[in-house]
Amino acid sequence: MEAIFQKTSAQREALKLLGGKSRYVLLFGGSRSGKTFILVYALLVRAIRAPGSRHAILRLHSNAVRQSVLMDTLPKVIRLAFPQLKLKESSRDQLVRLPNGSEIWFGGLDAGERADKILGKEFSTIYFNECSEIDYTAVNTALTRLAQKTILANRAYFDCNPAGKSHWSYRLFMEKIDPETTLPVVFPRQYAAMLLNPAANAENLPAGYLEETLAGLSERQRARFLEGVWLDDIAGALWTQRLIDRNRVAIAPELVRIIVGVDPAVTGNANSDTTGIVTVGRSRDDHYYVLSDASCRGRPLEWAAAVSSEYERFRADRVVGEVNNGGELVETVLRSLNLNLSYRAVRATRGKIARAEPIAALYEQNRVHHVGRFTELEEEMTGFTPGSTISPDRLDALVWAITQLGENNSSQRLIFA
């Protein structure tokens, strides 16, 4: 069986860059542009070329890299480009072995897995998949393991849908600024980047994906996922990416109270809003930790199941749900799934900006920390301005959760109407 993989012109250009002299290479651009495919292809070429070499494909969470790369992209690359290559998978260690003894490891960079899956090995290639979700400190930790001695020049590959210009990936690869020191990098030629957009990969995409799915996004999402544009901070927005990033953490401390905030969509049709479901905890020193964003589209019973799951998962103290539209339906549907759930209904009496401003002030005081990265929530936050026409469902859920935590904090009560 012969390979049937035909590279696009953009992929051929990307391969030249990946095989060039730069030690660190970023492929950025819109959704479904072929970035992951060509990076996995390049990594396999390196693994085949150097028997016994070791390579890593990393993402924020190991289950995400397993689902998206190990179980999806890698088999596609093998089938189309290396049909004779037989891999042996070790599900226990989450790695695959090539016939020549080379290994490809798959792992997460959250705090729990970084030590035992990454620091114990040395690699010839480390590929950071969806690096916009990964904290720069975790990247630096992993890069200390880019140290295997083989016939290959060690390389680090990165890909992302471009985030805001305050993200570390933009500062490092586009501005050639060290994100930690804010000084110019010592060897700027070691950092290379290339734009790959879905239009250049149109022959491999399903009908309507470019013209309908991506073109139908909001202006800001279209810039990121269709055009591959690095986003500027919006004038007047209550949050900037830098404001969020500067207090991001990998793990939360002991929390004294945890709230699941819910901004429900009452209907469940295809055009309904997202139901915002955001879980936040408060520590003993009155800092707030955003633990999860489980927001979803679906019928009331579907989003209620997601709320109940988060309530049990984090052993939350209470669910807070906005009832301006849903009324008693919100509590009724939640209790139909979980009779023991502690619930409080809240009703908005002020505008969204007025409710959000005190929460933004907590971020400015460095008292709110995102435990990991929540891309869609953070996009809503950084895109929300006075007069905004978007429906910030995730943001509303966040605001309600922190509001409730502040109201139950006798030492420093927040005032909300």
C-alpha positions in Angstrom: 0.0 0.0 0.0 1.4 3.4 -1.1 1.1 6.7 0.7 -1.7 8.9 -0.6 -0.7 12.0 1.3 -0.4 15.0 -1.0 1.1 18.1 0.8 -0.5 21.5 0.2 1.9 24.3 -0.7 1.5 25.7 2.8 2.4 22.4 4.3 5.5 22.1 2.2 6.6 25.6 3.3 5.9 24.7 6.9 8.0 21.5 6.6 10.9 23.6 5.4 10.6 25.8 8.4 10.3 22.9 10.8 13.4 21.3 9.3 15.4 24.6 9.3 17.8 26.0 11.7 15.4 27.5 14.3 15.2 25.5 17.5 11.7 26.7 18.4 9.0 26.9 15.7 5.4 28.0 16.1 2.6 27.3 13.5 -0.3 29.6 14.2 -3.5 30.3 12.3 -7.2 29.5 12.0 -9.1 26.3 12.8 -8.6 23.2 10.7 -5.7 24.7 8.8 -3.6 21.5 9.0 -1.2 22.6 11.7 -1.5 19.5 13.9 -1.4 17.2 10.9 1.8 18.6 9.5 3.5 18.8 12.9 2.7 15.2 13.7 4.0 14.3 10.3 7.3 16.2 10.9 7.7 14.6 14.3 7.2 11.1 12.8 9.8 11.8 10.1 12.3 12.7 12.9 11.4 9.6 14.9 12.0 7.4 11.8 15.2 9.1 11.0 16.8 8.6 14.4 16.3 5.0 15.8 15.8 5.0 19.6 14.9 8.7 19.7 12.2 9.9 22.1 9.6 12.5 21.3 6.7 14.1 23.2 3.4 15.6 22.2 2.0 17.7 25.1 -1.1 19.6 25.9 -2.6 21.1 29.0 -4.5 17.9 29.9 -3.5 14.4 29.0 -7.0 13.3 28.2 -7.3 16.1 25.6 -4.0 15.1 23.8 -5.1 11.5 23.9 -8.4 12.2 22.3 -7.3 14.8 19.7 -3.9 13.5 18.7 -3.2 10.0 19.8 -6.6 8.7 18.8 -7.4 11.0 15.9 -4.6 12.9 14.1 -1.8 10.3 14.6 -3.8 7.4 13.0 -4.8 9.7 10.1 -1.1 10.7 9.5 -0.1 7.0 9.6 -2.9 5.9 7.2 -2.2 8.7 4.6 1.6 9.2 4.8 3.1 6.1 6.4 0.8 3.1 5.7 3.5 0.6 6.1 4.5 1.9 9.6 3.3 -0.4 12.4 3.1 1.3 15.8 2.8 -0.5 19.2 0.8 1.5 21.8 1.3 1.3 25.5 -1.9 2.6 27.0 -0.5 2.4 30.5 2.3 4.8 29.7 0.4 6.6 27.0 3.1 6.2 24.4 3.6 4.5 21.0 6.8 2.7 19.8 8.1 2.6 16.3 9.7 -0.6 14.9 13.2 1.2 15.1 12.8 1.7 18.8 11.8 5.3 18.8 9.0 6.4 21.1 6.4 9.1 21.0 5.0 10.0 24.4 1.7 11.8 25.0 1.1 13.8 28.2 -0.5 16.7 30.0 1.2 19.7 31.5 -1.2 20.2 34.5 0.5 20.1 37.8 -0.3 16.4 38.6 1.2 14.9 35.5 4.2 17.2 34.9 6.5 15.5 37.3 6.1 11.8 36.6 5.3 12.0 32.8 7.7 14.7 31.6 10.5 15.3 34.1 11.6 11.7 34.2 12.4 11.5 30.4 14.7 13.3 27.9 13.4 14.1 24.4 14.6 15.0 21.0 11.4 16.7 20.1 8.7 18.3 22.2 5.5 19.4 20.5 3.2 21.7 22.5 -0.2 21.2 21.0 -2.7 24.1 21.5 -0.1 26.1 23.3 -2.4 29.0 23.9 -4.0 26.9 26.6 -0.7 26.2 28.4 1.0 28.3 31.0 4.5 29.6 30.1 5.9 28.2 33.4 4.8 24.7 32.4 6.4 25.1 29.0 9.7 26.2 30.5 9.6 23.2 32.8 9.0 20.8 30.0 11.8 22.4 27.9 14.3 21.4 30.4 13.8 17.8 29.1 14.6 18.7 25.5 18.0 17.1 26.1 18.3 13.7 24.4 21.5 13.2 22.5 20.8 11.7 19.0 21.7 12.4 15.4 18.9 15.0 15.5 19.2 18.6 16.4 16.7 18.9 19.3 13.6 20.9 18.4 10.5 22.3 20.2 7.3 22.7 18.1 4.3 24.8 19.0 0.8 25.4 17.5 -2.2 27.5 18.4 -5.2 29.5 17.2 -3.7 32.9 18.0 -4.9 34.4 21.2 -4.5 38.0 22.3 -1.3 39.9 21.8 -0.6 39.9 25.5 -0.3 36.1 25.4 3.2 34.7 26.0 3.2 33.0 22.5 2.8 36.3 20.7 5.4 38.0 22.9 8.0 35.2 22.4 7.5 34.3 18.7 6.3 37.6 17.2 7.9 40.3 19.3 10.9 38.1 20.3 10.5 39.2 23.9 11.0 36.9 26.9 7.6 36.7 28.6 9.1 36.5 32.1 11.8 39.1 32.0 10.2 41.3 29.2 13.7 41.6 27.7 14.6 40.7 24.1 15.4 37.0 23.7 19.2 36.3 23.5 19.0 34.4 20.2 16.0 35.7 18.2 16.8 33.6 15.1 16.1 30.5 17.2 12.4 31.5 17.2 10.4 31.1 14.0 6.7 31.4 13.2 4.4 30.8 10.3 0.8 31.5 9.6 -1.4 28.6 8.3 -5.0 29.3 7.6 -7.9 27.0 6.7 -8.3 28.6 3.2 -4.9 27.0 2.3 -6.2 23.6 3.4 -9.6 23.9 1.7 -9.1 20.7 -0.4 -9.0 18.7 2.9 -12.1 20.3 4.5 -15.7 19.4 4.3 -18.1 21.4 2.2 -19.4 24.5 3.9 -16.8 24.6 6.7 -15.1 27.8 5.5 -18.2 29.5 4.0 -20.7 28.7 6.7 -19.2 27.4 9.9 -16.2 29.7 10.3 -17.7 32.6 8.3 -20.7 32.5 10.6 -18.7 33.2 13.8 -18.7 36.6 15.6 -16.2 39.2 14.2 -13.7 38.5 16.9 -13.9 34.7 16.7 -13.8 34.9 12.9 -10.5 36.9 13.1 -9.0 34.2 15.3 -10.4 31.0 13.9 -10.7 31.9 10.2 -8.1 34.5 9.5 -5.6 33.5 12.2 -5.2 37.1 13.5 -3.6 37.9 16.9 -6.2 39.9 18.7 -5.7 43.4 20.2 -7.1 44.2 23.6 -10.5 45.9 23.1 -10.8 49.5 24.3 -13.2 49.7 27.1 -13.2 46.0 28.0 -13.2 45.3 31.7 -10.6 42.5 31.3 -7.5 42.1 29.3 -5.7 38.9 28.7 -2.7 40.2 30.6 -4.9 40.9 33.6 -6.1 37.3 33.6 -2.7 35.8 32.8 -0.7 37.5 35.6 -2.5 35.6 38.3 -3.1 32.3 36.6 -2.1 29.2 38.7 -1.7 25.5 38.2 -3.4 24.3 41.4 -5.7 25.9 43.9 -5.0 26.0 47.7 -7.4 24.7 50.3 -10.8 26.3 49.7 -13.3 27.2 52.4 -16.3 27.6 50.1 -17.1 26.6 46.5 -20.0 27.9 44.3 -21.3 26.7 40.9 -22.6 29.8 39.1 -25.3 29.1 36.4 -26.7 31.5 33.7 -29.3 29.2 32.2 -30.6 29.0 28.6 -34.3 28.1 29.0 -34.8 26.7 25.5 -32.7 23.9 24.0 -33.0 24.5 20.2 -30.1 25.0 17.8 -30.2 28.8 18.2 -30.4 28.9 22.0 -27.8 30.6 24.1 -25.1 28.7 25.9 -25.9 27.9 29.5 -23.0 29.3 31.5 -21.7 26.9 34.2 -18.6 28.2 36.1 -17.3 26.9 39.4 -15.3 29.2 41.7 -13.9 28.7 45.2 -12.7 31.1 47.9 -9.6 30.5 50.0 -8.9 31.4 53.6 -7.1 34.6 52.5 -10.1 35.8 50.5 -8.8 35.0 47.1 -11.0 33.5 44.4 -10.1 30.5 42.2 -11.9 29.7 39.0 -11.9 25.9 38.9 -13.9 25.0 35.8 -16.0 26.1 32.9 -18.5 23.4 32.0 -20.8 25.7 30.0 -22.8 23.9 27.3 -25.6 24.2 24.8 -28.5 21.8 25.3 -32.0 21.2 26.6 -32.7 22.0 30.3 -32.1 18.4 31.4 -28.8 18.3 29.6 -27.4 21.5 31.2 -28.9 20.5 34.5 -26.9 17.3 34.4 -23.7 19.2 33.7 -24.5 21.5 36.7 -25.1 18.5 39.0 -21.9 16.8 37.8 -19.8 19.9 38.6 -21.6 20.3 42.0 -20.6 16.7 42.9 -17.2 16.8 41.3 -16.0 19.8 43.4 -18.2 19.0 46.4 -19.6 22.5 46.1 -21.5 24.3 48.8 -24.2 25.7 46.6 -25.5 26.3 43.1 -26.4 29.9 42.3 -28.7 30.3 39.3 -30.0 33.4 37.6 -33.8 33.2 37.2 -34.7 36.4 35.2 -35.8 34.2 32.3 -36.2 30.7 33.6 -38.0 31.5 36.9 -38.9 28.4 38.9 -37.9 26.2 36.0 -34.2 26.4 36.9 -34.7 25.0 40.4 -37.2 22.5 39.2 -35.0 20.9 36.6 -32.0 20.9 38.8 -33.8 19.2 41.7 -35.3 16.6 39.3 -31.7 15.3 38.9 -30.3 16.0 42.4 -32.7 16.4 45.3 -29.8 17.1 47.8 -28.4 20.0 45.8 -28.1 23.3 47.7 -29.6 26.0 45.5 -30.1 29.7 45.6 -32.0 31.7 43.0 -30.7 35.2 42.1 -32.3 37.9 40.0 -30.5 40.6 38.1 -31.7 44.0 39.1 -28.8 46.0 37.5 -27.1 45.8 34.1 -24.4 43.4 33.2 -21.6 46.0 33.3 -22.7 47.2 36.8 -22.7 43.6 38.0 -19.4 42.8 36.4 -17.4 45.9 37.5 -16.8 44.8 41.1 -15.6 41.4 39.9 -13.2 43.1 37.4 -11.9 45.2 40.4 -11.0 41.9 42.2 -9.0 40.9 39.2 -7.2 44.2 39.2 -6.4 43.6 42.9 -4.8 40.3 42.0 -7.4 38.4 44.0 -8.9 36.2 41.3 -6.9 33.3 39.9 -7.8 31.0 37.0 -6.7 27.4 37.8 -5.5 26.5 34.3 -6.8 28.2 31.1 -10.5 28.6 30.1 -10.2 29.8 26.5 -13.9 30.4 25.7 -14.6 32.1 29.1 -11.6 34.3 28.8 -12.6 35.3 25.2 -16.0 36.4 26.6 -14.3 38.4 29.3 -11.8 40.2 27.1 -14.4 40.9 24.5 -17.1 42.3 26.8 -17.5 46.1 26.8 -20.2 48.6 27.6 -22.8 48.4 24.8 -21.6 44.9 23.8 -24.2 42.9 21.8 -22.8 39.5 22.8 -24.5 37.3 25.3 -21.8 36.7 27.9 -23.3 33.5 29.4 -20.0 32.1 30.8 -19.1 35.5 32.2 -22.5 35.9 33.8 -22.0 32.6 35.5 -18.6 33.6 36.7 -19.9 36.9 38.1 -22.8 35.2 40.0 -20.4 32.6 41.5 -17.9 35.2 42.8 -20.8 37.5 43.9 -22.2 34.7 46.1 -18.8 33.9 47.5 -18.3 37.6 48.4 -21.7 37.9 50.0 -20.9 34.9 52.2 -17.6 36.3 53.3 -18.2 38.1 56.6 -14.6 39.5 56.7 -14.9 41.4 53.4 -18.4 41.5 52.1 -18.9 42.7 48.5 -21.9 44.9 47.8 -24.0 43.9 44.8 -27.5 44.9 43.8 
